[in-house]
Amino acid sequence: MVCGSTSQKKNWKLRSCWQHVEQYALGVNRLDSDYFEGPANLQGFYCAFAYSITDDSIGTVRFGYANQIKDNLGPGGNSLEIPGINAVKNYHLVQLDPTWRF
């Protein structure tokens, strides 16, 4: 879901999604890495809020949270994690992003 636009000063945009990807839902090289960086066997939500401070600058806050769906399987996917040794059990992301257009 996306609401708003950040094209001009004092505008805002809110983006959110829920993602549920089973371990064998897709081939490991076809998983979307935009939200939880590409591993499978995770479900959770992601949201981002952006505000146009000026016509040329935007501040963005992102938050993501996900958990493993099945504890006995690793994350798979194209993540840099090694599934058997360093599996992603809980995924947390808080990110602040300044953007300047030129």
MARVO-61351 format. One line per 3 residues: number of its first residue (from 1); for each residue y negated, x negated, z of N, C-alpha, C, O. Coordinates in Angstrom, 1 decimal, padded with zeros to 4 digits. Atoms other than C-alpha are relative to their C-alpha. Layout:
<drengus>
NUM) Y:X:Z:Y:X:Z:Y:X:Z:Y:X:Z ~ ...
</drengus>
This chain:
<drengus>
1) 001.2:-000.8:000.0:000.0:000.0:000.0:-001.2:-000.9:000.0:-001.3:-001.9:000.8 ~ 001.3:000.7:000.1:-003.5:-001.3:-000.9:-001.1:001.0:000.1:-001.1:002.0:-000.6 ~ 001.2:-000.9:-000.1:-006.8:000.3:000.2:-001.2:-000.9:-000.1:-001.2:-002.0:000.5
4) 001.2:000.7:000.1:-010.2:-000.9:-000.7:-000.1:-001.1:-001.1:000.9:-001.3:-001.8 ~ 000.3:001.0:001.0:-011.7:-003.7:-002.8:-000.9:-001.1:000.6:-001.8:-000.7:001.3 ~ 000.8:001.1:-000.6:-013.3:-007.1:-002.0:-000.9:-000.6:-001.1:-001.2:-001.8:-001.1
7) 000.7:000.6:001.1:-015.4:-007.5:-005.2:-001.5:-000.2:000.3:-002.2:-001.0:-000.3 ~ 001.4:000.2:-000.4:-018.9:-007.2:-003.5:-000.2:-000.2:001.5:000.7:000.1:002.2 ~ 000.3:000.2:-001.3:-020.6:-008.0:-000.3:000.3:001.2:000.9:000.0:002.3:000.5
10) -000.3:-001.0:-001.0:-019.5:-006.0:002.8:001.1:001.0:-000.4:001.3:002.0:000.3 ~ -001.2:-000.8:000.4:-016.4:-004.5:001.0:001.2:-000.6:000.7:001.1:-001.7:001.2 ~ -001.2:000.4:-000.7:-013.0:-004.7:002.5:001.3:000.4:-000.7:001.2:001.3:-001.6
13) -001.3:-000.4:000.6:-009.3:-004.5:001.5:001.1:-000.2:001.1:001.1:-001.1:001.8 ~ -001.2:000.0:-000.9:-006.2:-003.7:003.5:001.2:000.2:-000.8:001.4:001.1:-001.6 ~ -001.2:000.0:000.7:-002.8:-004.4:002.2:001.2:-000.1:001.0:001.1:-000.9:002.0
16) -001.2:000.0:-000.9:000.6:-003.7:003.9:001.2:000.3:-000.7:001.2:001.0:-001.8 ~ -001.3:-000.3:000.6:004.2:-003.5:003.1:001.1:-000.2:001.0:001.0:-000.9:002.0 ~ -001.2:000.2:-000.7:007.7:-003.2:004.6:001.0:-000.5:-001.0:001.1:-000.1:-002.1
19) -000.9:000.7:000.9:010.4:-005.4:003.2:001.4:000.0:000.7:001.5:-000.4:001.8 ~ -001.4:000.0:-000.5:014.2:-005.1:003.7:000.9:-000.6:-001.1:001.1:000.1:-002.2 ~ -000.8:000.7:001.0:016.4:-007.6:001.7:001.3:-000.4:000.6:001.3:-001.3:001.5
22) -001.3:000.4:-000.5:020.1:-007.7:002.4:000.4:-001.3:-000.5:-000.2:-001.8:-001.5 ~ -000.4:001.4:000.3:021.9:-011.0:002.2:000.4:-000.2:-001.5:000.1:-001.2:-002.1 ~ -000.5:000.2:001.4:023.6:-010.4:-001.2:-000.7:001.0:-001.0:-000.1:001.4:-001.9
25) 000.7:-001.0:000.8:021.0:-008.0:-002.7:-000.4:-000.5:-001.4:-000.3:000.2:-002.4 ~ 000.4:000.6:001.2:019.8:-010.4:-005.4:000.6:-001.5:000.0:001.0:-002.0:001.0 ~ -000.3:001.4:000.1:020.6:-013.9:-006.7:-001.0:-000.8:000.8:-002.2:-000.3:000.9
28) 000.9:000.7:-000.9:019.1:-016.5:-004.4:-001.3:-000.6:-000.7:-002.3:-000.8:000.0 ~ 001.2:000.5:000.7:016.6:-017.7:-007.1:-000.9:001.1:-000.5:-001.9:000.9:-001.1 ~ 000.8:-001.1:000.5:015.2:-014.2:-007.8:-000.7:000.7:001.1:-001.4:001.7:000.9
31) 000.7:-000.7:-001.2:013.9:-013.3:-004.3:-001.5:-000.3:000.0:-001.9:-001.4:-000.4 ~ 001.5:000.2:000.0:010.1:-012.8:-004.0:-000.4:-000.8:001.2:000.0:-000.5:002.4 ~ 000.4:000.9:-001.1:008.5:-015.5:-001.9:-001.4:000.3:000.5:-001.9:-000.4:001.3
34) 001.3:-000.4:-000.4:005.2:-013.7:-001.4:-000.2:000.3:001.4:-001.2:000.0:002.1 ~ 000.2:-000.5:-001.4:005.8:-012.2:002.0:000.8:-000.8:001.0:000.2:-001.3:002.0 ~ -000.7:000.8:-001.0:008.6:-013.9:003.9:000.6:-001.3:-000.5:001.6:-001.7:000.0
37) -000.3:001.3:000.6:008.9:-017.0:001.8:001.4:-000.1:-000.6:001.9:-001.2:-000.8 ~ -001.1:000.1:000.8:012.0:-016.1:000.0:001.4:000.2:000.5:002.3:000.4:-000.2 ~ -001.4:-000.2:-000.4:015.0:-015.8:002.3:000.5:001.4:000.0:-000.3:002.4:000.0
40) -000.6:-001.3:-000.1:017.4:-012.9:002.3:000.4:000.3:001.4:000.1:-000.5:002.3 ~ -000.5:-000.4:-001.3:018.9:-011.0:005.3:-001.2:000.1:001.0:-001.0:-000.2:002.2 ~ 001.2:-000.3:-000.9:015.4:-010.2:006.7:-000.6:001.3:-000.3:-000.6:001.8:-001.4
43) 000.8:-001.3:000.2:013.5:-007.0:007.3:-001.2:-000.1:001.0:-001.1:-000.6:002.1 ~ 001.2:000.0:-000.8:010.0:-006.6:008.6:-001.2:000.5:-000.8:-001.1:001.0:-001.9 ~ 001.2:-000.5:000.6:006.4:-005.8:007.8:-001.0:-001.2:-000.2:-000.9:-002.2:000.5
46) 001.1:000.9:000.4:003.4:-007.7:006.4:-001.3:000.7:-000.2:-001.2:001.8:-000.9 ~ 001.2:-000.7:000.3:-000.2:-006.8:006.4:-001.1:-001.1:-000.1:-001.0:-002.2:000.5 ~ 001.1:000.9:000.2:-003.5:-008.5:005.3:-001.3:000.9:000.0:-001.3:001.9:-000.6
49) 001.3:-000.7:000.0:-007.1:-007.5:005.9:-001.0:-001.1:-000.5:-001.1:-002.2:000.0 ~ 001.0:000.9:000.6:-009.9:-009.1:003.7:-001.3:000.7:000.1:-001.4:001.9:-000.1 ~ 001.4:-000.5:-000.1:-013.6:-008.7:004.1:-000.9:-001.0:-000.8:-000.9:-002.2:-000.6
52) 000.9:000.8:000.8:-016.3:-009.9:001.7:-001.3:-000.2:000.8:-002.1:000.7:001.0 ~ 001.2:000.3:-000.8:-018.9:-011.7:003.7:-001.2:-000.1:-000.8:-002.3:000.4:-000.5 ~ 001.0:000.0:001.0:-021.0:-012.4:000.7:000.7:000.4:-001.4:001.9:000.6:-001.4
55) -000.6:-000.2:001.3:-020.5:-011.8:-003.1:001.0:-001.1:-000.4:001.9:-000.9:-001.2 ~ -000.8:001.1:000.4:-018.9:-015.2:-003.3:001.0:-000.5:001.1:001.7:-001.5:000.9 ~ -000.9:000.5:-001.0:-017.0:-015.6:000.0:000.8:001.2:000.7:000.2:002.3:000.9
58) -000.9:-001.0:-000.6:-014.1:-013.6:001.5:000.8:-000.7:001.2:001.3:-001.8:001.1 ~ -000.8:000.4:-001.1:-012.4:-013.9:004.9:001.3:000.9:000.0:001.1:002.1:000.0 ~ -001.3:-000.7:000.0:-008.7:-012.9:005.1:000.8:-000.3:001.2:000.9:-001.5:001.6
61) -000.9:000.2:-001.1:-006.4:-012.4:008.1:001.3:000.6:-000.4:001.4:001.8:-000.9 ~ -001.4:-000.4:000.4:-002.6:-012.1:007.4:000.9:000.0:001.2:000.8:-000.9:002.0 ~ -001.0:000.0:-001.1:000.2:-011.1:009.8:001.3:000.5:-000.6:001.3:001.4:-001.3
64) -001.4:-000.4:000.4:003.9:-010.9:009.1:001.0:-000.2:001.1:000.9:-001.1:001.9 ~ -001.1:000.0:-001.0:006.9:-010.2:011.3:001.3:000.5:-000.6:001.3:001.6:-001.2 ~ -001.3:-000.5:000.5:010.5:-010.0:010.4:001.2:-000.5:000.9:001.0:-001.5:001.6
67) -001.2:000.4:-000.8:014.0:-010.2:012.0:001.2:000.0:-000.9:001.2:000.6:-002.0 ~ -001.2:000.0:000.8:017.5:-010.9:010.7:000.6:001.4:000.0:000.5:002.1:001.0 ~ -000.7:-001.3:000.0:019.4:-007.8:009.6:001.4:-000.2:000.6:001.8:000.6:001.4
70) -001.3:000.2:-000.5:022.9:-009.2:010.3:000.0:-001.4:000.6:-000.2:-002.4:-000.1 ~ 000.1:001.3:-000.7:023.2:-012.0:012.9:001.0:-001.0:-000.4:000.8:-002.2:-000.2 ~ -001.1:000.9:000.4:026.4:-013.5:011.5:-000.2:-000.6:-001.4:000.6:-001.4:-001.8
73) 000.3:000.6:001.4:024.8:-014.4:008.1:-001.3:-000.8:000.1:-002.2:-000.4:000.9 ~ 001.2:000.8:000.0:022.2:-017.0:007.4:-001.1:000.7:-000.9:-000.8:001.8:-001.4 ~ 001.1:-000.6:000.8:018.9:-016.4:005.4:000.3:-000.1:-001.5:-000.3:000.8:-002.2
76) -000.2:000.2:001.4:020.1:-017.6:002.0:-001.3:-000.1:-000.7:-002.3:-000.6:-000.1 ~ 001.3:000.1:000.8:017.4:-017.4:-000.7:-000.4:-001.4:-000.3:000.3:-002.3:-000.1 ~ 000.5:001.3:000.4:015.2:-020.2:-001.8:-000.8:-000.6:001.0:-001.7:-001.5:000.7
79) 000.8:000.5:-001.1:013.8:-021.0:001.6:000.4:-001.5:000.2:001.5:-001.9:-000.2 ~ -000.3:001.3:-000.3:013.7:-024.6:002.8:000.9:-000.2:001.2:001.4:-001.3:001.5 ~ -000.9:000.1:-001.2:015.8:-023.7:005.8:001.5:-000.2:-000.5:001.9:000.2:-001.6
82) -001.4:000.2:000.3:019.5:-024.8:005.9:000.7:001.2:000.7:000.7:001.2:002.0 ~ -000.5:-001.3:-000.6:021.3:-021.4:006.5:000.9:-000.2:001.2:000.8:000.5:002.2 ~ -000.9:000.2:-001.1:024.1:-022.8:008.7:-000.5:-000.7:001.2:000.0:-000.5:002.3
85) 000.5:000.9:-001.1:022.1:-025.2:010.8:-001.3:000.6:000.6:-001.5:000.6:001.8 ~ 001.4:-000.4:-000.4:018.5:-023.8:011.0:-000.3:001.4:-000.6:-001.3:001.5:-001.3 ~ 000.2:-001.3:000.6:018.7:-020.1:010.2:-001.2:000.6:000.5:-001.6:000.4:001.7
88) 001.2:-000.8:-000.4:015.6:-017.9:010.2:000.5:001.2:000.7:001.0:002.1:000.1 ~ -000.4:-001.2:-000.7:016.3:-015.4:013.0:-001.2:000.9:000.2:-001.1:002.1:000.2 ~ 001.2:-000.8:-000.2:012.7:-014.3:013.7:-001.1:-000.7:-000.9:-001.2:-002.0:-000.8
91) 001.1:000.5:000.9:009.8:-014.8:011.2:-001.3:000.6:000.5:-001.5:001.8:000.6 ~ 001.3:-000.4:-000.4:006.2:-014.7:012.5:-001.0:-000.8:-000.8:-000.9:-002.0:-000.9 ~ 001.1:000.7:000.7:003.1:-015.5:010.5:-001.3:000.6:000.4:-001.5:001.8:000.4
94) 001.4:-000.3:-000.2:-000.6:-015.4:011.5:-000.8:-001.0:-000.8:-000.6:-002.2:-000.6 ~ 000.7:000.9:000.9:-002.9:-016.9:008.9:-001.4:000.5:-000.2:-001.7:001.7:-000.4 ~ 001.4:-000.3:000.3:-006.7:-017.0:008.5:-000.4:-000.8:-001.2:-000.1:-002.0:-001.3
97) 000.4:000.7:001.3:-008.0:-017.8:005.0:-001.4:000.3:-000.4:-001.8:001.4:-000.6 ~ 001.4:-000.2:000.6:-011.6:-018.4:003.9:000.2:-000.3:-001.5:000.9:-001.2:-001.9 ~ 000.0:000.2:001.4:-012.1:-018.1:000.2:-001.4:000.0:-000.6:-002.2:000.9:-000.3
100) 001.3:000.0:000.7:-015.1:-019.1:-001.9:000.2:000.1:-001.5:001.0:-000.7:-002.0 ~ 000.0:-000.2:001.5:-015.6:-018.0:-005.5:-001.1:-000.9:-000.6:-002.2:-000.8:-000.1 ~ 001.0:000.7:000.7:-017.4:-020.3:-007.9:000.3:-000.1:-001.4:-000.5:-000.7:-002.2
</drengus>
